[in-house]
Amino acid sequence: MMNEEFSSFERELRENGKVVYTNVGVSMMPMIREKRDVMRIERIHDAPKRLDVVLFRRDGVEGRGRYVLHRILRVRRDGRYFIAGDHDTSGEIVDKDHILGVLTSLMRDGKPYRFSSFRYWCYLHLWCAPYHFRFFVLRAVRKIRYLFSALRYKLFGK
């Protein structure tokens, strides 16, 4: 059974057609900053497209009842979606009926974030779209950070 806090997302989308909230988590960094940016998610009407940011319900033993906001990286032939966060090193396959809404606007520091800007276009096409490259870069950076922290620990004991 889902937690009341979680089921309120679906109820709000069903009754009002939208949800406005701030996120928790860093999986969509640097585009969406945790507990700082205000997002507007609208109920999904048409089939979501590649590179849309969608709100979906995650099922499974560990993720039962969790709601996640991630980006569609690939639309599969079977109608399901390969979805991952912009700051994640792995993705997941999501069924169409688990997708509840799509990100339509974002407020950063009291100003609207422009999805039509050249900066956002570069972000989408140089970071988000080539996701295999992004996964490789993020894994390499995390490995290098781990090696440096292990070396610092060996040298300085902290």
N, C-alpha and C positions, 0 to 999 in steps of 0.2 A: 504494500500500500504506500502511496506517495505521501510525502510530507506536505502539510497544508501550505507551507511557504512555497514549495515548488509548484503545486497545482494552481497557485494563484497566477502564475504566468499564463497558463492555458486559459484560465477563466477570464483574465483581463483581455487577452487577445480575442476570445470568443465574444465577450460582451462589448468591448470598446474598439476592437480592431487594432489596438496598439498598446505597447508597453514602453514606458520611459523610465530608465533607471541607470545607475552606475554599475560597472562590472566589478567582479571580484576575481582576481587571478591575473597572470601575466602572459597567458598564451597568445594574446593578440597584440603584444607590444611589437613595434613601437607605435602602431597606429592607434590603439586604444590603451590608455593609461589607467591602471588600477585605481578605483575609487576617486578618480579625478574627472574623467570625461563623462558626459551625459549622452546616453544613446537612446534613439527612438527606433523601436522594432515594430514593424507593421505585419499584420496577418498576411500570410502568403496567399496570393490569388492565382498567379500563373506559375508555371514550372520555374524554379530558380535556375540561374545561369552560372556558368563557370566564372569564378572570381567574385561572386556575390558572397556577402557575409550573412550567414543564416543562424538563427536560433533553433536548436534541435534538442530533442529528448534522447538522452543516452540510456540504453538498457544494458542489461548484463549484470553479473553478480556484483562487481565493484561499483559500477556506475548507475545502478538502478535508481531511477527517479531524478537524476541530475540533468540540469539544463545547461547547454554549452553553446557558446557563440564562437563559431569558427568559419573559415572561408572554404568555399567549394573550389577545389583544385582541378577536379576532372569529373565530367558526367560520363558514367559508364554505359556500355551498350545495353545492359540489363535494366537501366532506368535508375540505378542507385548512384550514390555520389561518393567520391573520395574527398574527404574533408580533413583539414588540419588548421591549427592555429598558426598565425604568422610567425610565432616565436617557438614553434614546436619542431621536434626532430622526427616525428612520426605522424601518421594520419590514421584515419579509420573510415570504413565503409558505412554509409548511413542510408537507410531506406527512405524513400520519398515521403511515406506517411509519418515519419518521425520529425520532419522539418515543419516547424510551427510558424516562423516568421523570418523576415529579412530586414537587415539594417538599412534604414532609409535616411537617417541623419545623425550627426554627431556634433556635440557642442564641446569645444575645447577652450577653456579659460573665458567662457562667456561669449565666444564667437563661433559661428557655424564653420565646421570643417568642410571644405569644398571638395567634393568627389569629382568635380569637373576640372580641377586644376592640373597643370602640367606636372607638378610635383607628385600628386597622387598617381597620375598615369605612369610616371617613372617608377614609383614604388610598386605598383601592380605588375608592371612588365619586366622589371629588373630584379625584383625580390620575390614576389608572390608567385607569378606564373612559372618561372623555372624552378619548381619546388625540389627537384632532385639536387640541383646545385645548392639551393638553400639548406636542405637537410645536411649535405656534405659540409658546408661552411659552418653551420651551427654545431655539428658534432665535433669538427676539428677545433673550433674555438673552445668548446667545453673540455675537450681532452687537453689542450694546451694549458688552460686554467688549472685543471687538476694536477698536471705535471709540475707547474710552477708552485702551487700550494704545497705539494708533497716535498718538493725541493726546499722550499722555505722552512717547512717543518723540520726537515732533516738538518738544515744548517743552523736554524735559530731556535728550534724547539717550540715554535708558536704557530 
